[in-house]
């Protein structure tokens, strides 16, 4: 028991005056946990509450387990909480296994009681044998480095005082204290994956390969935890350089990304996926490899991933977006993707404004028109109809590309410029029908250029509301079309 006390101290699991909740099933492991914590209170005073979850799986036996646990808590002077749930019914509703549903319900109930009781930590009875089983299970499932490290002694509010103690030692501690335990018959049924590892795989490894297989597997997991913690620190720093959070997902900035080691790049991809979808469920090595390959492909390439995530290779980024967010934003931006430009005057466009004025042509105006200002342009008003629009691209859009009147489809222009497919819907356009006068951030139509014979000139300046400096224009370009970038995901590329 002293070695378990050392684990509690070494990992700072319990401090004086803390409120600790212990999950107690009635099995040998949990009885040992309850006994150890009860004894540790004599050294470090703290408040202990035991919670037993009756899953509704084994009928009378399950109820007897609950009664046994309640009597044990009374004998040891520990507060006892009994919670009941119907795991078979929940498993049916969720279409998940009994094993998975029972585990999920236990932790949900533990957290609920923890909040109700104001407890700081939840103690569970995982031991060294459980650790070996977990590592083997994660290994055959294809888990990454973090999964191969198995369970941690402390994870958030969960503490595992018995994690470095083998099951045989646990049973000896319980018997030495004159206590008994309950045996859950479902733990002896090999239809459950973990049970097969516990009852067949590990015993065979101990018999035929190495009698200390459990110890060595658990020790390997501890070393891998150290490796993972180092990798996590390095990856966190790299994440700040390479990953940008966006409204519809995240983007990986490829220039700094490519400078990282292959191991760090792989971890960055995993982090970006988790940030985008909120979970790594159903994400395997094949998906990480897909994204690694996509980062090296040409612009416009894309891939669909589990969890409703789409990855798109763009000019300088690998963007991950949530499809549900794209569909939602399509509904939000219907009224803002097209608006008549007030000439002269100001036109609001989301949080931005577009300022226009008409002026006669002059040598000074022609000099200003020739300047390369990205978000202020002077255009020939002579060629325009009187219904100039601010909008995003539509089928049939074109630019005049030379003085002879030659035209090019806007789609082809974007392809030639290697504008990523998803960004094409972000580009704000000043349009006269299908004739694009100005693709903001790119170029104006050759036909709209101010020439010596131009009579009237239209000056257009993009500004963020409340700002007067030209420099804010680039924020407008990035933000004005951000809704539109995501609203057309389901449409065929023009």
C-alpha positions as CSV (number, residue, x, y, z in Angstrom):
1,X,0.0,0.0,0.0
2,X,2.9,2.3,0.7
3,X,3.9,2.2,-3.0
4,X,0.4,3.4,-3.9
5,X,0.8,6.2,-1.4
6,X,4.0,7.2,-3.1
7,X,2.2,7.3,-6.5
8,X,-0.4,9.6,-5.0
9,X,2.3,11.9,-3.6
10,X,4.6,11.8,-6.7
11,X,1.8,12.9,-9.0
12,X,0.2,15.3,-6.5
13,X,-3.1,13.5,-6.8
14,X,-4.6,14.5,-3.5
15,X,-3.9,17.5,-1.2
16,X,-5.2,18.4,2.3
17,X,-8.8,19.4,2.4
18,X,-9.6,18.3,-1.2
19,X,-12.9,16.7,-2.1
20,X,-12.3,13.4,-3.9
21,X,-14.9,11.3,-5.7
22,X,-14.0,7.6,-6.2
23,X,-15.7,5.3,-8.8
24,X,-16.4,2.0,-7.0
25,X,-17.8,-1.0,-8.8
26,X,-17.4,-3.6,-6.1
27,X,-14.6,-5.5,-8.0
28,X,-11.2,-6.2,-6.5
29,X,-9.6,-3.1,-8.1
30,X,-12.2,-0.7,-6.9
31,X,-12.4,-2.2,-3.4
32,X,-8.6,-1.8,-3.2
33,X,-8.9,1.8,-4.4
34,X,-11.5,2.6,-1.7
35,X,-9.4,0.9,1.0
36,X,-6.2,2.8,0.0
37,X,-8.0,6.1,-0.1
38,X,-9.6,5.5,3.3
39,X,-6.2,4.7,4.7
40,X,-4.5,7.7,3.0
41,X,-7.0,10.0,4.8
42,X,-5.2,9.1,8.0
43,X,-2.1,10.7,6.6
44,X,-3.6,13.6,4.5
45,X,-7.1,14.6,5.6
46,X,-9.5,15.0,2.7
47,X,-13.2,14.4,2.0
48,X,-14.0,11.1,0.2
49,X,-17.2,10.2,-1.6
50,X,-17.8,6.8,-3.4
51,X,-20.1,6.6,-6.3
52,X,-21.4,3.3,-7.7
53,X,-23.1,3.2,-11.1
54,X,-25.7,0.4,-11.5
55,X,-25.8,-0.1,-15.3
56,X,-29.0,-2.2,-15.5
57,X,-27.2,-5.0,-17.4
58,X,-27.1,-8.0,-15.1
59,X,-30.4,-7.7,-13.2
60,X,-30.3,-9.1,-9.7
61,X,-26.5,-9.5,-9.7
62,X,-26.1,-5.8,-10.6
63,X,-28.3,-4.8,-7.7
64,X,-26.4,-7.1,-5.3
65,X,-23.2,-5.3,-6.4
66,X,-24.7,-2.0,-5.5
67,X,-25.8,-3.3,-2.1
68,X,-22.3,-4.8,-1.4
69,X,-20.6,-1.5,-2.3
70,X,-23.0,0.4,-0.1
71,X,-22.2,-1.9,2.9
72,X,-18.4,-1.6,2.3
73,X,-18.6,2.2,2.3
74,X,-20.5,2.1,5.5
75,X,-17.9,-0.2,7.1
76,X,-15.1,2.2,6.0
77,X,-16.9,5.4,6.9
78,X,-17.1,6.7,3.3
79,X,-20.1,8.7,1.9
80,X,-21.9,6.6,-0.7
81,X,-23.8,7.7,-3.8
82,X,-25.8,5.2,-5.9
83,X,-26.6,6.1,-9.5
84,X,-28.6,4.0,-11.9
85,X,-28.8,4.0,-15.7
86,X,-30.2,1.8,-18.4
87,X,-27.2,1.0,-20.5
88,X,-28.9,-1.7,-22.8
89,X,-31.6,0.9,-23.8
90,X,-29.1,3.7,-24.3
91,X,-26.9,1.4,-26.4
92,X,-29.9,0.6,-28.6
93,X,-30.7,4.2,-29.0
94,X,-27.1,5.3,-29.8
95,X,-26.3,2.1,-31.8
96,X,-23.2,1.6,-29.8
97,X,-21.9,-1.5,-28.0
98,X,-22.7,-2.2,-24.3
99,X,-19.1,-1.9,-23.5
100,X,-18.7,1.6,-25.0
101,X,-22.1,2.8,-23.7
102,X,-21.3,1.6,-20.2
103,X,-18.0,3.4,-20.1
104,X,-19.5,6.6,-21.5
105,X,-22.3,6.6,-18.9
106,X,-19.9,5.9,-16.1
107,X,-17.8,9.0,-16.8
108,X,-20.9,11.1,-17.5
109,X,-22.3,10.2,-14.1
110,X,-19.0,10.6,-12.4
111,X,-18.7,14.2,-13.7
112,X,-22.3,14.9,-12.8
113,X,-21.8,13.8,-9.2
114,X,-18.5,15.6,-9.0
115,X,-20.2,18.9,-9.9
116,X,-23.0,18.2,-7.4
117,X,-20.6,17.4,-4.6
118,X,-18.0,20.1,-5.5
119,X,-15.2,17.5,-5.8
120,X,-11.9,18.5,-7.4
121,X,-10.8,15.0,-8.6
122,X,-12.3,11.7,-9.6
123,X,-10.4,8.6,-8.6
124,X,-10.7,5.4,-10.8
125,X,-9.2,2.0,-10.3
126,X,-7.2,1.3,-13.4
127,X,-4.1,-0.8,-12.7
128,X,-1.0,-1.9,-14.5
129,X,-2.8,-4.9,-16.2
130,X,-5.4,-2.4,-17.5
131,X,-2.6,-0.3,-18.8
132,X,-1.0,-3.2,-20.7
133,X,-4.5,-4.1,-22.2
134,X,-5.0,-0.5,-23.2
135,X,-1.7,-0.3,-25.0
136,X,-2.2,-3.6,-26.8
137,X,-5.7,-2.5,-27.9
138,X,-4.5,0.8,-29.1
139,X,-1.6,-0.8,-30.9
140,X,-3.8,-3.2,-32.9
141,X,-6.3,-0.3,-33.7
142,X,-3.5,1.7,-35.3
143,X,-3.3,4.5,-32.7
144,X,-0.7,7.1,-32.8
145,X,2.1,7.8,-30.3
146,X,-0.3,9.3,-27.7
147,X,-2.5,6.2,-27.7
148,X,0.5,3.9,-27.4
149,X,1.4,5.8,-24.2
150,X,-1.8,4.4,-22.7
151,X,-3.5,6.0,-19.7
152,X,-2.0,8.8,-17.7
153,X,-1.8,8.8,-13.9
154,X,-3.4,12.2,-13.9
155,X,-5.6,13.4,-16.8
156,X,-7.6,16.6,-16.2
157,X,-9.7,15.7,-13.1
158,X,-9.2,11.9,-13.4
159,X,-6.6,10.3,-11.1
160,X,-5.4,6.7,-11.1
161,X,-3.6,5.8,-7.9
162,X,-3.4,2.1,-8.8
163,X,-1.9,2.5,-12.3
164,X,1.5,1.2,-11.3
165,X,0.2,-1.8,-9.3
166,X,-0.5,-5.2,-10.8
167,X,-3.7,-7.0,-10.3
168,X,-2.2,-9.8,-8.2
169,X,-0.8,-7.3,-5.8
170,X,-4.2,-5.6,-5.6
171,X,-5.9,-8.8,-4.6
172,X,-3.3,-9.4,-1.9
173,X,-3.9,-6.0,-0.4
174,X,-7.7,-6.5,-0.3
175,X,-7.4,-10.0,1.2
176,X,-4.8,-8.9,3.8
177,X,-7.4,-6.3,5.0
178,X,-9.9,-9.0,5.5
179,X,-12.1,-7.7,2.7
180,X,-13.7,-9.5,-0.3
181,X,-15.0,-8.3,-3.7
182,X,-17.6,-9.0,-6.3
183,X,-16.9,-10.6,-9.6
184,X,-18.7,-9.2,-12.7
185,X,-19.5,-12.2,-14.9
186,X,-19.5,-9.9,-18.0
187,X,-15.7,-9.5,-17.4
188,X,-15.4,-13.3,-18.1
189,X,-17.2,-13.1,-21.5
190,X,-14.8,-13.0,-24.4
191,X,-17.2,-11.3,-26.8
192,X,-15.9,-8.0,-25.5
193,X,-12.6,-6.9,-27.1
194,X,-10.9,-5.9,-23.8
195,X,-11.9,-9.2,-22.2
196,X,-10.2,-11.2,-25.0
197,X,-7.0,-9.3,-24.4
198,X,-7.2,-9.7,-20.7
199,X,-8.3,-13.4,-20.7
200,X,-6.4,-14.8,-23.7
201,X,-3.8,-12.5,-25.3
202,X,-1.9,-11.3,-22.2
203,X,-1.9,-14.7,-20.3
204,X,-0.5,-16.4,-23.5
205,X,2.2,-13.8,-23.8
206,X,3.1,-14.3,-20.1
207,X,3.1,-18.1,-20.5
208,X,4.9,-18.4,-23.9
209,X,7.0,-15.2,-24.3
210,X,7.8,-13.5,-21.0
211,X,6.4,-13.9,-17.6
212,X,6.8,-10.1,-17.0
213,X,5.0,-9.1,-20.2
214,X,2.5,-6.9,-18.4
215,X,5.2,-5.0,-16.6
216,X,7.3,-4.5,-19.7
217,X,4.4,-3.3,-21.8
218,X,3.3,-0.9,-19.0
219,X,6.9,0.4,-18.6
220,X,7.2,1.0,-22.4
221,X,4.0,3.0,-22.2
222,X,5.5,5.2,-19.5
223,X,8.5,5.9,-21.8
224,X,6.2,6.7,-24.7
225,X,4.3,9.1,-22.5
226,X,7.6,11.1,-21.9
227,X,8.2,11.1,-25.7
228,X,4.7,12.3,-26.3
229,X,4.9,15.1,-23.8
230,X,8.0,16.4,-25.5
231,X,6.4,16.1,-28.9
232,X,3.4,17.9,-27.6
233,X,5.4,20.8,-26.4
234,X,7.3,21.1,-29.7
235,X,4.1,20.7,-31.7
236,X,2.3,23.4,-29.6
237,X,5.0,25.9,-30.5
238,X,4.9,24.9,-34.2
239,X,1.1,25.1,-34.2
240,X,1.3,28.8,-33.3
241,X,3.5,29.3,-36.4
242,X,1.5,27.1,-38.8
243,X,-2.2,26.8,-37.9
244,X,-4.7,29.6,-38.2
245,X,-8.2,29.3,-36.8
246,X,-11.0,30.4,-39.2
247,X,-14.7,30.7,-39.0
248,X,-15.4,27.6,-41.0
249,X,-12.4,25.6,-39.9
250,X,-8.6,26.0,-39.9
251,X,-5.8,26.6,-42.4
252,X,-2.3,25.2,-42.3
253,X,0.2,27.8,-43.6
254,X,2.4,25.8,-45.9
255,X,5.6,27.9,-45.9
256,X,6.4,27.5,-42.2
257,X,4.8,24.0,-42.2
258,X,7.3,22.7,-44.8
259,X,10.2,23.8,-42.6
260,X,9.1,21.4,-39.7
261,X,10.4,17.9,-39.4
262,X,8.2,15.1,-40.8
263,X,7.1,14.0,-37.3
264,X,6.0,17.5,-36.3
265,X,4.2,18.0,-39.7
266,X,2.2,14.9,-39.0
267,X,1.2,16.1,-35.6
268,X,0.3,19.5,-36.9
269,X,-2.1,17.8,-39.4
270,X,-3.6,15.8,-36.6
271,X,-4.1,18.9,-34.5
272,X,-5.6,20.8,-37.4
273,X,-8.1,18.0,-38.0
274,X,-9.1,18.0,-34.3
275,X,-9.5,21.7,-34.2
276,X,-11.7,21.7,-37.3
277,X,-14.0,18.8,-36.4
278,X,-13.7,18.8,-32.6
279,X,-12.8,15.1,-32.6
280,X,-10.5,12.6,-34.1
281,X,-13.1,9.8,-34.1
282,X,-12.8,7.6,-37.2
283,X,-9.6,9.4,-38.2
284,X,-6.8,7.0,-38.9
285,X,-3.3,6.9,-40.4
286,X,-4.7,6.8,-43.9
287,X,-6.4,10.2,-43.4
288,X,-3.2,11.8,-42.1
289,X,-1.3,10.4,-45.0
290,X,-3.9,11.8,-47.4
291,X,-3.5,15.3,-46.0
292,X,0.3,15.0,-46.0
293,X,0.1,14.2,-49.7
294,X,-2.5,16.9,-50.4
295,X,-0.1,19.5,-49.0
296,X,2.3,18.7,-51.8
297,X,-0.3,18.7,-54.6
298,X,-1.3,21.4,-57.0
299,X,-3.8,24.1,-56.0
300,X,-7.5,23.2,-56.2
301,X,-7.0,19.5,-55.2
302,X,-9.3,18.4,-52.4
303,X,-10.3,15.5,-50.2
304,X,-13.3,14.5,-48.1
305,X,-12.6,13.3,-44.5
306,X,-14.6,11.7,-41.7
307,X,-16.5,14.1,-39.5
308,X,-17.9,16.2,-42.3
309,X,-14.5,17.9,-43.0
310,X,-13.2,18.8,-46.5
311,X,-9.6,19.6,-47.2
312,X,-8.6,21.9,-50.0
313,X,-5.1,22.7,-51.3
314,X,-4.8,26.4,-51.9
315,X,-2.0,28.6,-53.1
316,X,-0.1,29.0,-49.8
317,X,-2.4,27.0,-47.4
318,X,-4.0,23.6,-46.8
319,X,-7.5,24.6,-45.7
320,X,-9.8,22.3,-43.6
321,X,-13.4,23.4,-43.5
322,X,-16.6,22.0,-41.9
323,X,-19.2,21.3,-44.6
324,X,-22.0,22.0,-42.1
325,X,-20.6,25.5,-41.6
326,X,-20.4,26.1,-45.3
327,X,-24.1,25.2,-45.8
328,X,-25.1,27.4,-42.9
329,X,-23.1,30.4,-44.1
330,X,-24.7,30.0,-47.6
331,X,-28.1,30.9,-45.9
332,X,-26.5,33.8,-44.1
333,X,-24.9,35.5,-47.1
334,X,-27.6,35.3,-49.7
335,X,-28.5,39.0,-49.2
336,X,-25.0,40.3,-49.2
337,X,-23.4,38.6,-52.2
338,X,-24.9,41.1,-54.6
339,X,-25.5,44.8,-54.1
340,X,-26.0,47.8,-56.4
341,X,-23.1,50.2,-56.2
342,X,-24.2,53.8,-55.4
343,X,-22.6,56.2,-57.8
344,X,-21.5,58.7,-56.4
345,X,-21.9,57.9,-52.8
346,X,-21.2,55.1,-50.2
347,X,-22.4,51.5,-50.4
348,X,-22.3,49.4,-47.2
349,X,-21.2,45.8,-47.7
350,X,-21.2,44.0,-44.4
351,X,-18.9,45.8,-42.0
352,X,-17.3,47.6,-45.0
353,X,-18.1,50.6,-47.1
354,X,-17.3,51.3,-50.8
355,X,-16.8,55.0,-51.5
356,X,-17.3,56.3,-55.1
357,X,-17.0,59.6,-56.8
358,X,-17.3,60.9,-60.3
359,X,-14.7,63.3,-61.7
360,X,-13.7,64.8,-65.1
361,X,-10.7,63.4,-66.8
362,X,-7.4,65.2,-66.6
363,X,-3.6,64.6,-66.7
364,X,-3.5,64.5,-62.9
365,X,-6.4,61.9,-62.9
366,X,-4.6,59.8,-65.5
367,X,-1.4,59.8,-63.4
368,X,-3.4,58.7,-60.3
369,X,-5.1,56.0,-62.3
370,X,-1.8,54.7,-63.4
371,X,-0.7,54.2,-59.8
372,X,-0.8,50.6,-58.5
373,X,-3.1,51.0,-55.5
374,X,-4.6,47.6,-54.7
375,X,-7.8,48.8,-53.1
376,X,-8.4,52.1,-54.8
377,X,-9.0,52.2,-58.5
378,X,-10.0,54.8,-61.1
379,X,-12.1,53.4,-64.0
380,X,-13.6,54.8,-67.2
381,X,-17.2,55.6,-66.5
382,X,-17.9,56.1,-70.2
383,X,-18.2,52.4,-70.8
384,X,-20.5,51.6,-67.9
385,X,-24.2,51.1,-67.9
386,X,-26.0,52.6,-64.9
387,X,-26.4,49.4,-62.9
388,X,-22.9,48.6,-61.6
389,X,-23.0,45.8,-58.9
390,X,-20.8,44.6,-56.1
391,X,-21.0,40.9,-56.1
392,X,-19.2,37.5,-56.2
393,X,-18.7,35.5,-59.4
394,X,-21.4,34.1,-61.6
395,X,-21.5,31.9,-64.7
396,X,-20.6,33.8,-67.8
397,X,-18.4,36.4,-66.1
398,X,-15.5,37.7,-68.2
399,X,-12.7,40.3,-68.3
400,X,-11.4,42.3,-71.2
401,X,-7.8,41.5,-71.3
402,X,-6.2,43.6,-74.0
403,X,-6.6,46.9,-76.0
404,X,-8.0,45.0,-79.0
405,X,-11.1,44.0,-77.0
406,X,-10.0,40.4,-76.4
407,X,-11.9,38.7,-73.5
408,X,-11.3,35.8,-71.1
409,X,-13.6,34.0,-68.9
410,X,-13.2,35.0,-65.3
411,X,-12.8,31.3,-64.4
412,X,-10.0,30.9,-66.9
413,X,-8.3,34.0,-65.6
414,X,-8.4,32.6,-62.0
415,X,-7.0,29.3,-63.2
416,X,-4.2,31.0,-65.0
417,X,-3.4,33.0,-61.9
418,X,-3.5,29.8,-59.8
419,X,-6.2,31.3,-57.6
420,X,-7.3,28.3,-55.4
421,X,-10.8,27.1,-56.2
422,X,-12.3,28.0,-52.9
423,X,-10.8,31.5,-53.0
424,X,-12.5,32.3,-56.3
425,X,-15.8,32.7,-54.6
426,X,-14.2,35.1,-52.1
427,X,-13.1,37.6,-54.7
428,X,-15.2,40.8,-54.6
429,X,-16.2,41.9,-58.1
430,X,-17.3,45.3,-59.5
431,X,-19.4,44.2,-62.3
432,X,-21.4,45.7,-65.2
433,X,-23.6,42.8,-66.1
434,X,-21.2,39.8,-66.9
435,X,-18.4,42.3,-67.7
436,X,-16.1,42.4,-64.7
437,X,-14.7,45.9,-64.3
438,X,-12.5,45.1,-61.4
439,X,-11.7,41.8,-59.7
440,X,-10.7,43.3,-56.3
441,X,-7.2,42.4,-55.3
442,X,-6.3,41.3,-58.8
443,X,-6.9,43.4,-61.9
444,X,-9.3,45.8,-63.7
445,X,-10.7,45.2,-67.1
446,X,-8.7,46.6,-70.0
447,X,-11.8,48.2,-71.3
448,X,-12.2,50.1,-68.0
449,X,-8.8,51.8,-68.1
450,X,-8.7,55.6,-68.0
451,X,-7.3,56.9,-71.3
452,X,-6.7,60.4,-72.7
453,X,-10.0,60.3,-74.5
454,X,-12.0,59.2,-71.4
455,X,-14.4,61.9,-70.5
456,X,-15.7,60.9,-67.0
457,X,-13.9,58.9,-64.4
458,X,-15.2,56.7,-61.5
459,X,-13.0,56.5,-58.4
460,X,-13.7,53.5,-56.2
461,X,-12.2,53.1,-52.8
462,X,-12.7,50.2,-50.3
463,X,-12.6,51.1,-46.6
464,X,-13.4,49.4,-43.4
465,X,-16.2,51.2,-41.5
466,X,-14.7,53.8,-39.3
467,X,-11.3,53.8,-41.1
468,X,-9.9,56.2,-43.6
469,X,-6.6,54.5,-44.4
470,X,-5.9,52.7,-47.6
471,X,-4.2,49.9,-45.7
472,X,-7.4,48.6,-44.4
473,X,-8.4,47.6,-47.9
474,X,-6.6,44.3,-47.7
475,X,-8.7,43.4,-44.6
476,X,-11.8,44.1,-46.7
477,X,-10.6,41.8,-49.5
478,X,-10.1,39.0,-47.0
479,X,-13.3,39.6,-45.1
480,X,-15.8,40.9,-47.6
481,X,-15.9,37.6,-49.5
482,X,-15.4,35.3,-46.5
483,X,-19.1,34.4,-46.4
484,X,-19.2,33.9,-50.1
485,X,-16.2,31.7,-50.0
486,X,-18.1,29.1,-48.0
487,X,-21.6,29.4,-49.4
488,X,-21.0,27.7,-52.7
489,X,-19.2,24.6,-51.6
490,X,-21.9,22.3,-53.0
491,X,-22.0,24.0,-56.4
492,X,-20.0,22.8,-59.3
493,X,-16.9,24.9,-60.1
494,X,-17.6,27.4,-62.7
